[in-house]
Amino acid sequence: MGMGFSLAGSHLIFFVASVIVAGVVAGAFTAVTLNISGSLNEKCNRVKEKLDTDFEIINDPEKIPLSG
């Protein structure tokens, strides 16, 4: 009988390894997603600052000429 490892033991090792790999992949995807989200947030803030202007009403009824 080989090294005394049963089929259930090897399945358990493969299961634990696959759970660890899945955790690492999920962590990497989370990090990439957060990085992209942060970059988009910064870019949107820059665009917002460029487009954000103060509007002033320049039509003063007291200064409208009545005769052409």
PQR file with spaces between the fields and no chain letter, atoms N, CA, C, O and H, PARSE charges and radii, in Angstrom:
ATOM       1  N    MET     1       0.805   -1.176    0.000 -0.4000 1.5000
ATOM       2  CA   MET     1       0.000    0.000    0.000 -0.0000 2.0000
ATOM       3  C    MET     1       0.856    1.252    0.000  0.5500 1.7000
ATOM       4  O    MET     1       0.788    1.853    1.072 -0.5500 1.4000
ATOM       5  N    GLY     2       1.528    1.727   -0.776 -0.4000 1.5000
ATOM       6  CA   GLY     2       2.219    2.983   -0.910 -0.0000 2.0000
ATOM       7  C    GLY     2       2.643    3.643    0.392  0.5500 1.7000
ATOM       8  O    GLY     2       3.260    3.012    1.250 -0.5500 1.4000
ATOM       9  H    GLY     2       1.583    1.239   -1.647  0.4000 1.0000
ATOM      10  N    MET     3       2.310    4.901    0.526 -0.4000 1.5000
ATOM      11  CA   MET     3       2.768    5.687    1.655 -0.0000 2.0000
ATOM      12  C    MET     3       1.714    5.791    2.751  0.5500 1.7000
ATOM      13  O    MET     3       1.912    6.534    3.713 -0.5500 1.4000
ATOM      14  H    MET     3       1.808    5.413   -0.171  0.4000 1.0000
ATOM      15  N    GLY     4       0.626    5.088    2.639 -0.4000 1.5000
ATOM      16  CA   GLY     4      -0.386    5.129    3.666 -0.0000 2.0000
ATOM      17  C    GLY     4      -1.382    6.255    3.479  0.5500 1.7000
ATOM      18  O    GLY     4      -2.173    6.537    4.379 -0.5500 1.4000
ATOM      19  H    GLY     4       0.465    4.484    1.858  0.4000 1.0000
ATOM      20  N    PHE     5      -1.357    6.901    2.332 -0.4000 1.5000
ATOM      21  CA   PHE     5      -2.307    7.976    2.052 -0.0000 2.0000
ATOM      22  C    PHE     5      -3.541    7.379    1.417  0.5500 1.7000
ATOM      23  O    PHE     5      -3.443    6.670    0.415 -0.5500 1.4000
ATOM      24  H    PHE     5      -0.715    6.672    1.600  0.4000 1.0000
ATOM      25  N    SER     6      -4.681    7.649    1.974 -0.4000 1.5000
ATOM      26  CA   SER     6      -5.912    7.122    1.396 -0.0000 2.0000
ATOM      27  C    SER     6      -6.422    8.077    0.319  0.5500 1.7000
ATOM      28  O    SER     6      -5.923    9.192    0.163 -0.5500 1.4000
ATOM      29  H    SER     6      -4.761    8.224    2.788  0.4000 1.0000
ATOM      30  N    LEU     7      -7.401    7.622   -0.398 -0.4000 1.5000
ATOM      31  CA   LEU     7      -8.000    8.447   -1.445 -0.0000 2.0000
ATOM      32  C    LEU     7      -8.672    9.678   -0.829  0.5500 1.7000
ATOM      33  O    LEU     7      -8.614   10.770   -1.394 -0.5500 1.4000
ATOM      34  H    LEU     7      -7.806    6.717   -0.271  0.4000 1.0000
ATOM      35  N    ALA     8      -9.307    9.496    0.323 -0.4000 1.5000
ATOM      36  CA   ALA     8      -9.959   10.627    0.987 -0.0000 2.0000
ATOM      37  C    ALA     8      -8.927   11.661    1.435  0.5500 1.7000
ATOM      38  O    ALA     8      -9.198   12.861    1.382 -0.5500 1.4000
ATOM      39  H    ALA     8      -9.354    8.608    0.782  0.4000 1.0000
ATOM      40  N    GLY     9      -7.765   11.220    1.871 -0.4000 1.5000
ATOM      41  CA   GLY     9      -6.719   12.149    2.289 -0.0000 2.0000
ATOM      42  C    GLY     9      -6.214   12.991    1.136  0.5500 1.7000
ATOM      43  O    GLY     9      -6.013   14.196    1.286 -0.5500 1.4000
ATOM      44  H    GLY     9      -7.545   10.246    1.914  0.4000 1.0000
ATOM      45  N    SER    10      -6.008   12.369   -0.013 -0.4000 1.5000
ATOM      46  CA   SER    10      -5.540   13.142   -1.166 -0.0000 2.0000
ATOM      47  C    SER    10      -6.628   14.089   -1.665  0.5500 1.7000
ATOM      48  O    SER    10      -6.336   15.201   -2.104 -0.5500 1.4000
ATOM      49  H    SER    10      -6.172   11.390   -0.135  0.4000 1.0000
ATOM      50  N    HIS    11      -7.883   13.645   -1.596 -0.4000 1.5000
ATOM      51  CA   HIS    11      -8.978   14.539   -1.978 -0.0000 2.0000
ATOM      52  C    HIS    11      -9.048   15.743   -1.038  0.5500 1.7000
ATOM      53  O    HIS    11      -9.314   16.861   -1.479 -0.5500 1.4000
ATOM      54  H    HIS    11      -8.121   12.741   -1.239  0.4000 1.0000
ATOM      55  N    LEU    12      -8.813   15.520    0.233 -0.4000 1.5000
ATOM      56  CA   LEU    12      -8.831   16.611    1.204 -0.0000 2.0000
ATOM      57  C    LEU    12      -7.719   17.616    0.913  0.5500 1.7000
ATOM      58  O    LEU    12      -7.933   18.826    0.999 -0.5500 1.4000
ATOM      59  H    LEU    12      -8.597   14.612    0.591  0.4000 1.0000
ATOM      60  N    ILE    13      -6.549   17.122    0.573 -0.4000 1.5000
ATOM      61  CA   ILE    13      -5.428   18.015    0.252 -0.0000 2.0000
ATOM      62  C    ILE    13      -5.735   18.838   -0.997  0.5500 1.7000
ATOM      63  O    ILE    13      -5.478   20.042   -1.027 -0.5500 1.4000
ATOM      64  H    ILE    13      -6.375   16.140    0.503  0.4000 1.0000
ATOM      65  N    PHE    14      -6.283   18.194   -2.025 -0.4000 1.5000
ATOM      66  CA   PHE    14      -6.641   18.933   -3.235 -0.0000 2.0000
ATOM      67  C    PHE    14      -7.749   19.953   -2.964  0.5500 1.7000
ATOM      68  O    PHE    14      -7.743   21.046   -3.532 -0.5500 1.4000
ATOM      69  H    PHE    14      -6.491   17.217   -2.000  0.4000 1.0000
ATOM      70  N    PHE    15      -8.692   19.595   -2.100 -0.4000 1.5000
ATOM      71  CA   PHE    15      -9.763   20.528   -1.759 -0.0000 2.0000
ATOM      72  C    PHE    15      -9.209   21.755   -1.045  0.5500 1.7000
ATOM      73  O    PHE    15      -9.557   22.884   -1.389 -0.5500 1.4000
ATOM      74  H    PHE    15      -8.696   18.708   -1.639  0.4000 1.0000
ATOM      75  N    VAL    16      -8.356   21.538   -0.061 -0.4000 1.5000
ATOM      76  CA   VAL    16      -7.770   22.652    0.681 -0.0000 2.0000
ATOM      77  C    VAL    16      -6.937   23.529   -0.254  0.5500 1.7000
ATOM      78  O    VAL    16      -6.990   24.756   -0.170 -0.5500 1.4000
ATOM      79  H    VAL    16      -8.074   20.620    0.218  0.4000 1.0000
ATOM      80  N    ALA    17      -6.175   22.904   -1.136 -0.4000 1.5000
ATOM      81  CA   ALA    17      -5.361   23.671   -2.083 -0.0000 2.0000
ATOM      82  C    ALA    17      -6.240   24.493   -3.022  0.5500 1.7000
ATOM      83  O    ALA    17      -5.927   25.645   -3.322 -0.5500 1.4000
ATOM      84  H    ALA    17      -6.131   21.907   -1.204  0.4000 1.0000
ATOM      85  N    SER    18      -7.337   23.902   -3.483 -0.4000 1.5000
ATOM      86  CA   SER    18      -8.217   24.642   -4.396 -0.0000 2.0000
ATOM      87  C    SER    18      -8.915   25.797   -3.682  0.5500 1.7000
ATOM      88  O    SER    18      -9.144   26.844   -4.287 -0.5500 1.4000
ATOM      89  H    SER    18      -7.592   22.966   -3.240  0.4000 1.0000
ATOM      90  N    VAL    19      -9.256   25.621   -2.404 -0.4000 1.5000
ATOM      91  CA   VAL    19      -9.856   26.719   -1.644 -0.0000 2.0000
ATOM      92  C    VAL    19      -8.847   27.852   -1.464  0.5500 1.7000
ATOM      93  O    VAL    19      -9.211   29.024   -1.556 -0.5500 1.4000
ATOM      94  H    VAL    19      -9.069   24.770   -1.913  0.4000 1.0000
ATOM      95  N    ILE    20      -7.593   27.514   -1.210 -0.4000 1.5000
ATOM      96  CA   ILE    20      -6.552   28.536   -1.060 -0.0000 2.0000
ATOM      97  C    ILE    20      -6.348   29.291   -2.374  0.5500 1.7000
ATOM      98  O    ILE    20      -6.259   30.519   -2.380 -0.5500 1.4000
ATOM      99  H    ILE    20      -7.297   26.562   -1.136  0.4000 1.0000
ATOM     100  N    VAL    21      -6.275   28.564   -3.476 -0.4000 1.5000
ATOM     101  CA   VAL    21      -6.098   29.202   -4.786 -0.0000 2.0000
ATOM     102  C    VAL    21      -7.289   30.104   -5.102  0.5500 1.7000
ATOM     103  O    VAL    21      -7.113   31.216   -5.600 -0.5500 1.4000
ATOM     104  H    VAL    21      -6.347   27.566   -3.471  0.4000 1.0000
ATOM     105  N    ALA    22      -8.501   29.627   -4.813 -0.4000 1.5000
ATOM     106  CA   ALA    22      -9.693   30.441   -5.067 -0.0000 2.0000
ATOM     107  C    ALA    22      -9.665   31.715   -4.221  0.5500 1.7000
ATOM     108  O    ALA    22     -10.070   32.778   -4.692 -0.5500 1.4000
ATOM     109  H    ALA    22      -8.644   28.724   -4.408  0.4000 1.0000
ATOM     110  N    GLY    23      -9.197   31.619   -2.996 -0.4000 1.5000
ATOM     111  CA   GLY    23      -9.091   32.801   -2.145 -0.0000 2.0000
ATOM     112  C    GLY    23      -8.092   33.808   -2.682  0.5500 1.7000
ATOM     113  O    GLY    23      -8.338   35.014   -2.651 -0.5500 1.4000
ATOM     114  H    GLY    23      -8.868   30.756   -2.613  0.4000 1.0000
ATOM     115  N    VAL    24      -6.967   33.315   -3.172 -0.4000 1.5000
ATOM     116  CA   VAL    24      -5.949   34.205   -3.739 -0.0000 2.0000
ATOM     117  C    VAL    24      -6.482   34.900   -4.993  0.5500 1.7000
ATOM     118  O    VAL    24      -6.283   36.101   -5.173 -0.5500 1.4000
ATOM     119  H    VAL    24      -6.767   32.335   -3.197  0.4000 1.0000
ATOM     120  N    VAL    25      -7.156   34.146   -5.853 -0.4000 1.5000
ATOM     121  CA   VAL    25      -7.712   34.730   -7.078 -0.0000 2.0000
ATOM     122  C    VAL    25      -8.782   35.770   -6.736  0.5500 1.7000
ATOM     123  O    VAL    25      -8.822   36.844   -7.336 -0.5500 1.4000
ATOM     124  H    VAL    25      -7.317   33.170   -5.707  0.4000 1.0000
ATOM     125  N    ALA    26      -9.643   35.451   -5.774 -0.4000 1.5000
ATOM     126  CA   ALA    26     -10.680   36.408   -5.373 -0.0000 2.0000
ATOM     127  C    ALA    26     -10.051   37.673   -4.785  0.5500 1.7000
ATOM     128  O    ALA    26     -10.526   38.778   -5.045 -0.5500 1.4000
ATOM     129  H    ALA    26      -9.610   34.579   -5.286  0.4000 1.0000
ATOM     130  N    GLY    27      -9.002   37.518   -4.005 -0.4000 1.5000
ATOM     131  CA   GLY    27      -8.309   38.684   -3.453 -0.0000 2.0000
ATOM     132  C    GLY    27      -7.684   39.538   -4.535  0.5500 1.7000
ATOM     133  O    GLY    27      -7.729   40.767   -4.466 -0.5500 1.4000
ATOM     134  H    GLY    27      -8.616   36.620   -3.794  0.4000 1.0000
ATOM     135  N    ALA    28      -7.100   38.893   -5.540 -0.4000 1.5000
ATOM     136  CA   ALA    28      -6.496   39.644   -6.643 -0.0000 2.0000
ATOM     137  C    ALA    28      -7.560   40.410   -7.419  0.5500 1.7000
ATOM     138  O    ALA    28      -7.367   41.579   -7.752 -0.5500 1.4000
ATOM     139  H    ALA    28      -7.064   37.895   -5.596  0.4000 1.0000
ATOM     140  N    PHE    29      -8.692   39.751   -7.711 -0.4000 1.5000
ATOM     141  CA   PHE    29      -9.774   40.438   -8.420 -0.0000 2.0000
ATOM     142  C    PHE    29     -10.313   41.609   -7.604  0.5500 1.7000
ATOM     143  O    PHE    29     -10.635   42.659   -8.160 -0.5500 1.4000
ATOM     144  H    PHE    29      -8.849   38.801   -7.440  0.4000 1.0000
ATOM     145  N    THR    30     -10.411   41.433   -6.305 -0.4000 1.5000
ATOM     146  CA   THR    30     -10.889   42.517   -5.447 -0.0000 2.0000
ATOM     147  C    THR    30      -9.923   43.698   -5.481  0.5500 1.7000
ATOM     148  O    THR    30     -10.348   44.850   -5.572 -0.5500 1.4000
ATOM     149  H    THR    30     -10.150   40.580   -5.853  0.4000 1.0000
ATOM     150  N    ALA    31      -8.634   43.412   -5.408 -0.4000 1.5000
ATOM     151  CA   ALA    31      -7.633   44.485   -5.436 -0.0000 2.0000
ATOM     152  C    ALA    31      -7.673   45.238   -6.763  0.5500 1.7000
ATOM     153  O    ALA    31      -7.606   46.467   -6.784 -0.5500 1.4000
ATOM     154  H    ALA    31      -8.289   42.476   -5.334  0.4000 1.0000
ATOM     155  N    VAL    32      -7.784   44.506   -7.865 -0.4000 1.5000
ATOM     156  CA   VAL    32      -7.835   45.146   -9.185 -0.0000 2.0000
ATOM     157  C    VAL    32      -9.101   45.991   -9.315  0.5500 1.7000
ATOM     158  O    VAL    32      -9.061   47.104   -9.840 -0.5500 1.4000
ATOM     159  H    VAL    32      -7.839   43.508   -7.848  0.4000 1.0000
ATOM     160  N    THR    33     -10.221   45.456   -8.835 -0.4000 1.5000
ATOM     161  CA   THR    33     -11.479   46.195   -8.913 -0.0000 2.0000
ATOM     162  C    THR    33     -11.416   47.478   -8.093  0.5500 1.7000
ATOM     163  O    THR    33     -11.878   48.524   -8.548 -0.5500 1.4000
ATOM     164  H    THR    33     -10.254   44.552   -8.409  0.4000 1.0000
ATOM     165  N    LEU    34     -10.855   47.411   -6.902 -0.4000 1.5000
ATOM     166  CA   LEU    34     -10.729   48.610   -6.075 -0.0000 2.0000
ATOM     167  C    LEU    34      -9.788   49.627   -6.718  0.5500 1.7000
ATOM     168  O    LEU    34     -10.023   50.832   -6.634 -0.5500 1.4000
ATOM     169  H    LEU    34     -10.480   46.561   -6.533  0.4000 1.0000
ATOM     170  N    ASN    35      -8.732   49.145   -7.353 -0.4000 1.5000
ATOM     171  CA   ASN    35      -7.790   50.039   -8.032 -0.0000 2.0000
ATOM     172  C    ASN    35      -8.475   50.764   -9.190  0.5500 1.7000
ATOM     173  O    ASN    35      -8.328   51.977   -9.344 -0.5500 1.4000
ATOM     174  H    ASN    35      -8.541   48.166   -7.421  0.4000 1.0000
ATOM     175  N    ILE    36      -9.220   50.021   -9.999 -0.4000 1.5000
ATOM     176  CA   ILE    36      -9.928   50.627  -11.128 -0.0000 2.0000
ATOM     177  C    ILE    36     -10.980   51.609  -10.623  0.5500 1.7000
ATOM     178  O    ILE    36     -11.145   52.693  -11.183 -0.5500 1.4000
ATOM     179  H    ILE    36      -9.339   49.036   -9.874  0.4000 1.0000
ATOM     180  N    SER    37     -11.687   51.229   -9.568 -0.4000 1.5000
ATOM     181  CA   SER    37     -12.712   52.107   -9.002 -0.0000 2.0000
ATOM     182  C    SER    37     -12.101   53.413   -8.497  0.5500 1.7000
ATOM     183  O    SER    37     -12.657   54.489   -8.721 -0.5500 1.4000
ATOM     184  H    SER    37     -11.553   50.349   -9.113  0.4000 1.0000
ATOM     185  N    GLY    38     -10.971   53.321   -7.826 -0.4000 1.5000
ATOM     186  CA   GLY    38     -10.303   54.529   -7.342 -0.0000 2.0000
ATOM     187  C    GLY    38      -9.835   55.419   -8.471  0.5500 1.7000
ATOM     188  O    GLY    38      -9.949   56.642   -8.394 -0.5500 1.4000
ATOM     189  H    GLY    38     -10.519   52.448   -7.644  0.4000 1.0000
ATOM     190  N    SER    39      -9.303   54.806   -9.528 -0.4000 1.5000
ATOM     191  CA   SER    39      -8.849   55.592  -10.681 -0.0000 2.0000
ATOM     192  C    SER    39     -10.014   56.307  -11.357  0.5500 1.7000
ATOM     193  O    SER    39      -9.907   57.479  -11.718 -0.5500 1.4000
ATOM     194  H    SER    39      -9.210   53.812   -9.591  0.4000 1.0000
ATOM     195  N    LEU    40     -11.128   55.592  -11.525 -0.4000 1.5000
ATOM     196  CA   LEU    40     -12.293   56.220  -12.146 -0.0000 2.0000
ATOM     197  C    LEU    40     -12.839   57.345  -11.276  0.5500 1.7000
ATOM     198  O    LEU    40     -13.275   58.375  -11.789 -0.5500 1.4000
ATOM     199  H    LEU    40     -11.215   54.640  -11.231  0.4000 1.0000
ATOM     200  N    ASN    41     -12.815   57.150   -9.979 -0.4000 1.5000
ATOM     201  CA   ASN    41     -13.299   58.186   -9.067 -0.0000 2.0000
ATOM     202  C    ASN    41     -12.440   59.446   -9.182  0.5500 1.7000
ATOM     203  O    ASN    41     -12.970   60.556   -9.230 -0.5500 1.4000
ATOM     204  H    ASN    41     -12.461   56.313   -9.562  0.4000 1.0000
ATOM     205  N    GLU    42     -11.126   59.279   -9.225 -0.4000 1.5000
ATOM     206  CA   GLU    42     -10.228   60.429   -9.376 -0.0000 2.0000
ATOM     207  C    GLU    42     -10.448   61.133  -10.710  0.5500 1.7000
ATOM     208  O    GLU    42     -10.480   62.362  -10.774 -0.5500 1.4000
ATOM     209  H    GLU    42     -10.695   58.377   -9.186  0.4000 1.0000
ATOM     210  N    LYS    43     -10.599   60.345  -11.774 -0.4000 1.5000
ATOM     211  CA   LYS    43     -10.802   60.939  -13.097 -0.0000 2.0000
ATOM     212  C    LYS    43     -12.126   61.698  -13.147  0.5500 1.7000
ATOM     213  O    LYS    43     -12.195   62.792  -13.708 -0.5500 1.4000
ATOM     214  H    LYS    43     -10.573   59.346  -11.721  0.4000 1.0000
ATOM     215  N    CYS    44     -13.166   61.127  -12.568 -0.4000 1.5000
ATOM     216  CA   CYS    44     -14.467   61.812  -12.547 -0.0000 2.0000
ATOM     217  C    CYS    44     -14.393   63.103  -11.746  0.5500 1.7000
ATOM     218  O    CYS    44     -15.013   64.101  -12.116 -0.5500 1.4000
ATOM     219  H    CYS    44     -13.111   60.239  -12.113  0.4000 1.0000
ATOM     220  N    ASN    45     -13.650   63.090  -10.667 -0.4000 1.5000
ATOM     221  CA   ASN    45     -13.505   64.313   -9.875 -0.0000 2.0000
ATOM     222  C    ASN    45     -12.771   65.396  -10.657  0.5500 1.7000
ATOM     223  O    ASN    45     -13.123   66.573  -10.571 -0.5500 1.4000
ATOM     224  H    ASN    45     -13.147   62.280  -10.367  0.4000 1.0000
ATOM     225  N    ARG    46     -11.741   64.998  -11.430 -0.4000 1.5000
ATOM     226  CA   ARG    46     -11.025   65.985  -12.250 -0.0000 2.0000
ATOM     227  C    ARG    46     -11.935   66.568  -13.328  0.5500 1.7000
ATOM     228  O    ARG    46     -11.924   67.774  -13.574 -0.5500 1.4000
ATOM     229  H    ARG    46     -11.455   64.042  -11.500  0.4000 1.0000
ATOM     230  N    VAL    47     -12.722   65.704  -13.967 -0.4000 1.5000
ATOM     231  CA   VAL    47     -13.644   66.190  -14.998 -0.0000 2.0000
ATOM     232  C    VAL    47     -14.694   67.099  -14.373  0.5500 1.7000
ATOM     233  O    VAL    47     -15.065   68.119  -14.954 -0.5500 1.4000
ATOM     234  H    VAL    47     -12.731   64.725  -13.767  0.4000 1.0000
ATOM     235  N    LYS    48     -15.168   66.731  -13.197 -0.4000 1.5000
ATOM     236  CA   LYS    48     -16.161   67.557  -12.500 -0.0000 2.0000
ATOM     237  C    LYS    48     -15.593   68.934  -12.182  0.5500 1.7000
ATOM     238  O    LYS    48     -16.286   69.940  -12.336 -0.5500 1.4000
ATOM     239  H    LYS    48     -14.867   65.902  -12.725  0.4000 1.0000
ATOM     240  N    GLU    49     -14.343   68.989  -11.742 -0.4000 1.5000
ATOM     241  CA   GLU    49     -13.720   70.276  -11.433 -0.0000 2.0000
ATOM     242  C    GLU    49     -13.560   71.127  -12.689  0.5500 1.7000
ATOM     243  O    GLU    49     -13.701   72.349  -12.637 -0.5500 1.4000
ATOM     244  H    GLU    49     -13.780   68.172  -11.617  0.4000 1.0000
ATOM     245  N    LYS    50     -13.264   70.477  -13.824 -0.4000 1.5000
ATOM     246  CA   LYS    50     -13.126   71.237  -15.068 -0.0000 2.0000
ATOM     247  C    LYS    50     -14.468   71.785  -15.534  0.5500 1.7000
ATOM     248  O    LYS    50     -14.545   72.901  -16.048 -0.5500 1.4000
ATOM     249  H    LYS    50     -13.149   69.485  -13.866  0.4000 1.0000
ATOM     250  N    LEU    51     -15.521   71.003  -15.354 -0.4000 1.5000
ATOM     251  CA   LEU    51     -16.830   71.412  -15.847 -0.0000 2.0000
ATOM     252  C    LEU    51     -17.594   72.275  -14.855  0.5500 1.7000
ATOM     253  O    LEU    51     -18.579   72.917  -15.223 -0.5500 1.4000
ATOM     254  H    LEU    51     -15.459   70.096  -14.936  0.4000 1.0000
ATOM     255  N    ASP    52     -17.161   72.298  -13.624 -0.4000 1.5000
ATOM     256  CA   ASP    52     -17.873   73.044  -12.588 -0.0000 2.0000
ATOM     257  C    ASP    52     -17.568   74.531  -12.727  0.5500 1.7000
ATOM     258  O    ASP    52     -16.453   74.979  -12.456 -0.5500 1.4000
ATOM     259  H    ASP    52     -16.362   71.777  -13.325  0.4000 1.0000
ATOM     260  N    THR    53     -18.559   75.273  -13.146 -0.4000 1.5000
ATOM     261  CA   THR    53     -18.391   76.720  -13.291 -0.0000 2.0000
ATOM     262  C    THR    53     -19.515   77.426  -12.552  0.5500 1.7000
ATOM     263  O    THR    53     -20.598   76.872  -12.361 -0.5500 1.4000
ATOM     264  H    THR    53     -19.464   74.909  -13.365  0.4000 1.0000
ATOM     265  N    ASP    54     -19.249   78.627  -12.150 -0.4000 1.5000
ATOM     266  CA   ASP    54     -20.268   79.437  -11.488 -0.0000 2.0000
ATOM     267  C    ASP    54     -21.018   80.237  -12.544  0.5500 1.7000
ATOM     268  O    ASP    54     -20.420   80.886  -13.402 -0.5500 1.4000
ATOM     269  H    ASP    54     -18.370   79.077  -12.305  0.4000 1.0000
ATOM     270  N    PHE    55     -22.327   80.175  -12.459 -0.4000 1.5000
ATOM     271  CA   PHE    55     -23.152   80.928  -13.388 -0.0000 2.0000
ATOM     272  C    PHE    55     -23.641   82.190  -12.699  0.5500 1.7000
ATOM     273  O    PHE    55     -23.994   82.182  -11.520 -0.5500 1.4000
ATOM     274  H    PHE    55     -22.813   79.648  -11.762  0.4000 1.0000
ATOM     275  N    GLU    56     -23.655   83.269  -13.458 -0.4000 1.5000
ATOM     276  CA   GLU    56     -24.097   84.551  -12.925 -0.0000 2.0000
ATOM     277  C    GLU    56     -25.143   85.124  -13.872  0.5500 1.7000
ATOM     278  O    GLU    56     -24.956   85.140  -15.088 -0.5500 1.4000
ATOM     279  H    GLU    56     -23.368   83.276  -14.416  0.4000 1.0000
ATOM     280  N    ILE    57     -26.224   85.584  -13.308 -0.4000 1.5000
ATOM     281  CA   ILE    57     -27.281   86.182  -14.130 -0.0000 2.0000
ATOM     282  C    ILE    57     -26.834   87.591  -14.517  0.5500 1.7000
ATOM     283  O    ILE    57     -26.583   88.439  -13.661 -0.5500 1.4000
ATOM     284  H    ILE    57     -26.376   85.571  -12.320  0.4000 1.0000
ATOM     285  N    ILE    58     -26.742   87.816  -15.818 -0.4000 1.5000
ATOM     286  CA   ILE    58     -26.255   89.121  -16.285 -0.0000 2.0000
ATOM     287  C    ILE    58     -27.384   89.963  -16.862  0.5500 1.7000
ATOM     288  O    ILE    58     -27.153   91.081  -17.322 -0.5500 1.4000
ATOM     289  H    ILE    58     -26.946   87.127  -16.513  0.4000 1.0000
ATOM     290  N    ASN    59     -28.590   89.438  -16.841 -0.4000 1.5000
ATOM     291  CA   ASN    59     -29.731   90.184  -17.360 -0.0000 2.0000
ATOM     292  C    ASN    59     -30.330   90.997  -16.221  0.5500 1.7000
ATOM     293  O    ASN    59     -31.126   90.486  -15.433 -0.5500 1.4000
ATOM     294  H    ASN    59     -28.777   88.530  -16.467  0.4000 1.0000
ATOM     295  N    ASP    60     -29.950   92.247  -16.141 -0.4000 1.5000
ATOM     296  CA   ASP    60     -30.452   93.142  -15.096 -0.0000 2.0000
ATOM     297  C    ASP    60     -31.602   93.956  -15.679  0.5500 1.7000
ATOM     298  O    ASP    60     -31.380   94.752  -16.591 -0.5500 1.4000
ATOM     299  H    ASP    60     -29.304   92.662  -16.781  0.4000 1.0000
ATOM     300  N    PRO    61     -32.831   93.779  -15.177 -0.5600 1.5000
ATOM     301  CA   PRO    61     -33.980   94.485  -15.762  0.2800 2.0000
ATOM     302  C    PRO    61     -33.856   96.003  -15.688  0.5500 1.7000
ATOM     303  O    PRO    61     -34.454   96.699  -16.508 -0.5500 1.4000
ATOM     304  N    GLU    62     -33.119   96.527  -14.755 -0.4000 1.5000
ATOM     305  CA   GLU    62     -32.978   97.981  -14.632 -0.0000 2.0000
ATOM     306  C    GLU    62     -32.080   98.565  -15.721  0.5500 1.7000
ATOM     307  O    GLU    62     -32.130   99.769  -15.974 -0.5500 1.4000
ATOM     308  H    GLU    62     -32.633   95.962  -14.089  0.4000 1.0000
ATOM     309  N    LYS    63     -31.279   97.756  -16.352 -0.4000 1.5000
ATOM     310  CA   LYS    63     -30.335   98.268  -17.352 -0.0000 2.0000
ATOM     311  C    LYS    63     -30.723   97.887  -18.779  0.5500 1.7000
ATOM     312  O    LYS    63     -29.902   97.991  -19.690 -0.5500 1.4000
ATOM     313  H    LYS    63     -31.237   96.779  -16.146  0.4000 1.0000
ATOM     314  N    ILE    64     -31.955   97.450  -18.981 -0.4000 1.5000
ATOM     315  CA   ILE    64     -32.409   97.116  -20.328 -0.0000 2.0000
ATOM     316  C    ILE    64     -32.804   98.413  -21.035  0.5500 1.7000
ATOM     317  O    ILE    64     -33.622   99.169  -20.511 -0.5500 1.4000
ATOM     318  H    ILE    64     -32.622   97.365  -18.240  0.4000 1.0000
ATOM     319  N    PRO    65     -32.239   98.685  -22.217 -0.5600 1.5000
ATOM     320  CA   PRO    65     -32.624   99.918  -22.936  0.2800 2.0000
ATOM     321  C    PRO    65     -34.056   99.803  -23.458  0.5500 1.7000
ATOM     322  O    PRO    65     -34.439   98.776  -24.018 -0.5500 1.4000
ATOM     323  N    LEU    66     -34.832  100.853  -23.272 -0.4000 1.5000
ATOM     324  CA   LEU    66     -36.229  100.834  -23.698 -0.0000 2.0000
ATOM     325  C    LEU    66     -36.398  101.316  -25.133  0.5500 1.7000
ATOM     326  O    LEU    66     -37.393  100.990  -25.781 -0.5500 1.4000
ATOM     327  H    LEU    66     -34.520  101.687  -22.817  0.4000 1.0000
ATOM     328  N    SER    67     -35.455  102.073  -25.628 -0.4000 1.5000
ATOM     329  CA   SER    67     -35.557  102.541  -27.012 -0.0000 2.0000
ATOM     330  C    SER    67     -34.421  101.925  -27.818  0.5500 1.7000
ATOM     331  O    SER    67     -33.309  101.745  -27.321 -0.5500 1.4000
ATOM     332  H    SER    67     -34.647  102.338  -25.102  0.4000 1.0000
ATOM     333  N    GLY    68     -34.724  101.607  -29.068 -0.4000 1.5000
ATOM     334  CA   GLY    68     -33.759  100.943  -29.915 -0.0000 2.0000
ATOM     335  C    GLY    68     -32.806  101.878  -30.488  0.5500 1.7000
ATOM     336  O    GLY    68     -31.915  101.473  -31.235 -0.5500 1.4000
ATOM     337  H    GLY    68     -35.628  101.753  -29.472  0.4000 1.0000
